Amino acid sequence: MPDLALSSVLLRSISPMVFSRSMAVSSWVSAVLLLAAASGAGGFYLPGVAPADFQKASLFSPSFASFGLSVASFLFYSLKDPLPVKVNKLTSTKTQLPYSYYSLPYCRPDTIVDSAENLGEVLRGDRIENSPYVFEMREPQMCRIICKITLNDKDVKEFKEKIEDEYRVNMVLDNLPLVVPIKRLGQETSNFYQLGFYAGAKGQPTGNKDVKYYIHNHLSFLVKYHKDAQLDLARIVGFEVSPFSVKHEHDGQWNGNKTRLSTCDPHAKRTVVNSNTPQEVEVNKDIIFTYDVEFQESDVKWASRWDTYLLMTDDQIHWFSIVNSLMIVLFLSGMVAMIMLRTLYRDISKYNQLETQEEAQEETGWKLVHGDVFRPPTNSDLLCVYVGTGVQFFGMLLVTMLFAVLGFLSPSNRGGLMTAMLLLWVFMGLFAGYSSTSLYKMFKGTEWKMITLRTAFTFPGIVFAIFFVLNALVWGEKSSGAVPFTTMFALVLLWFGISVPLVFVGSYLGFKKPAPEDPVKTNKIPRQIPEQPWYMNAVFSILIGGILPFGAVFVELFFILTSIWLHQFYYIFGFLFLIFLILIVTCAEITIVLCYFQLCSEDYQWWWRSYLTSGSSALYLFLYATFYFFTKLNITKLVSAIMYFGYMLIASYSFFVLTGTVGFYACLWFTRLIYSSVKID
C-alpha cells in the first residue's frame, strides 16, 4: 500500500540530540500505547527502530538508555567498521505492486534475516532483509564478486517481466535509502534523485529485430560520510549508486569471489565505466554479480543528510498554490464579511424594528422560516454518524500535521507517518462518539447506543471492506504489498479493542451533557417551501459549492499523488499545513454563503445541504484522480488499475467526510448566530 520533510526542511535546523530525543519519545509513547494490541501480531514491531539494528553501535546518545531505545542512524563508524547493506522491496510505477527482493534469483546471503517492521512499513509493502553486500567504513573496494548464477526458464521469465514493468531495486544503508543521481536537463550542477535502480533495461541491438533484455549486474556504490572534527569517527550522510550491465569474463576455472575477471580487475585498476558489452538475460547463461564502493567525505552534517533527498527545487509552484488558495479565501471572506456586516446587520435591524406583520411579509427572507429552521432533517441519524466520523478524521489530520511540522515524524522512520495516522484515528474515536451523540440529542433522539454503534462501524466498515477486497487482489498477484494475516488481525484488534470502546465512552459523555437550546421555537406544522429558482436547485448549488474547496487544494494534490504513485519524496508539511488551514476556511465560508442564500429563498432544509455543499469537493477530487491516472501514470495491469481507483475512492470518501463536517459545523454556528440575534414574536 502506498506514504511526507518537515516544513522545508525542519531537519536543517534541528540538532541531532534534540531530534534524537523527539524520535525516542514519540517512538516510546507509541510503543506503550499499542503494546497490548500488537503483542500477538508477530509480523511487525511498533514505531521505532528494530533493536537488532544497533547491536554493533560504537557510540550512541545516552539519552536513549532511559527509554531502552536507540536509533541506528546515530551510529558513529570508525575505520573498517562493517557496513551491512539491507535490501528492500522491488517497486514499479507501472504496476504499483511491490515484491520482495529475493522473489528474483539475486545473490543471497547464507541466511536471510527479516528486519522487524512497524505497522506502517507492512501496510506499505516494505520487506527489509539482509544482503550479501557488506562494506567496510572508508575502505574502497573495486570489482568485488558477489556470486555467479545460472538462469533457468522460470528465472528468465521473472527477470524479463520485472524489466518490462520497469521494476526498481531498493536498498538501505544506515537507514538511508539507495538513490540514483540524475542530472537535470539544462542544469549540469543540479541533480534529482530516483529511489532505487532499475533491475535492468531492454533494447533492440543494431541489425536485430528482437527486443533483448539486459540485467544490471554491476553496481558502483558511493557512500558519503561526515567526519567528526575531534574524533576519528564518521557518520553516513549519503548512499548513491550507478548501475551497469556488464557481460563479465574470466580466465581459467571459476574460483568463487577469488576469481580474477578480465572485464574488471582491481589489480590492474580496471573498472566498469559503461554498459557497452551488456549482460543479456538468457536461459542457461551464467551471470556474475559484482560491485564497487567508494567513500567520499562530505560537508553535509548528519542533521541535514535528508535535505538532498527532500529539498524541493520547485518551491515556487507550492507558493503559487498557496497564493492561489489565498485568493479564493480572500474572495470568500469578502462575501462572508459583506453578508455578516452589511446584509445581516441591515436585516436584523429592520426585523427588530418592524411594527406590523404586513411589513414583515414585505421583507421576505430568512426570518420567515424561523419556525422551521431548526426542525430535525430526514435521516438525521445518518447525519449524526457522518458528523461524528468527520470530527474523528479532522482530529487525526490536525494532530498528525502538528506533530510532523514540529519534527516528530522523521522521514528516516519509514512507515512512521502511516502508523501515527492509524493510532490517532483509533484514539480520536472518543471525539467521534461525543460529537455524534451531542448532535443526536439536539435532534431530541433517545436511542444513543444505536447511533454509537453506527458511528463506530459505518465509515471504518466500508473502508475495511474495500481494503480487504483490494488486499485479496494484491495477494492473488503474490505481491509483498499484500497485508499478512497477523497485521490484518492487529488492525481489527485496534478497531474493536480500542476504537469502538472509545466511541462508546465519547457517546456516553456526549449524551450525558445537556443539549443546547434552539434560539427559536420550532412550529408543529412544517411551513411549505416556495418554488425555488433554477440556480437555487439543491443539486446545482451542492455541485457549485464543492468547486472552490477543491480549487484551494488541487495544486498540492498533484504533488501528493505524485509522491504516492510515482514513488517520489514528499515531506513538505509546512506547505501542506497551510493548505489544510486554507481548505478548512474555504469549506466553512462557501457553506455559510450558500446557506444564507438558501435561507433567504425561504428554504429551511439546510442540514444535509450544508454537509453536501462542501463535501461535494470529494467528487472533484475523484475526477481529478481519474484525470491523473490517464495523463500521468502508465499503469497497464488491470489489478493495478483497480487498486489505484480503490484507494483513491477511499481517499475521496475520507475527503467527503472531512469537508462535509467542516461545512456543517460552520452552517450550524451561522444559523444559531443569526436567529439568536432577532426578536421573534
Secondary structure, DSSP 8 states (H G I E B T S, - for coil): -----TTS-GGGGS-HHHHHHHHHHHHHHHHHHHHHHHTTT-S---SS--GGGGTT-S---GGGGGGT---GGG--B-TT-EEEEEEEEEE-TTT---B-GGGS-----SS--B----HHHHHHT---EEEEEEEETTB-EEEEEEEEEE--HHHHHHHHHHHHTT-EEEEEETTEE-EEEEEETTEEEEEEEEESEESEEEE--TT--S-EEEE--EEEEEEEEEE-SSSS-EEEEEEEEEEE-----BSSS--GGG--BSSSBTTTTB-----SS--B--TT-EEEEEEEEEEEE-S--GGGTTHHHH--TTHHHHHHHHHHHHHHHHHHHHHHHIIIIIIHHHHHHHHHH--SHHHHHHS-SGGGGTTTTTS--TTHHHHHHHHHHHHHHHHHHHHHHHHHHHT-S-TTSTTHHHHHHHHHHHHTHHHHHHHHHHHHHHTT---HHHHHHHHHHHHHHHHHHHHHHHHHHHHHTT-TTS--HHHHHHHHHHIIIIIHHHHHHHHHHHHHS-----SS---SS--------GGG-HHHHHHHHTHHHHHHHHHHHHHHHHHHHS------HHHHHHHHHHHHHHHHHHHHHHHHHHHHTT----HHHHHHHHHTHHHHHHHHHHHHHHHH-----HHHHHHHHHHHHHHHHHHHHHHHHHHHHHHHHHHHHHHTSS---
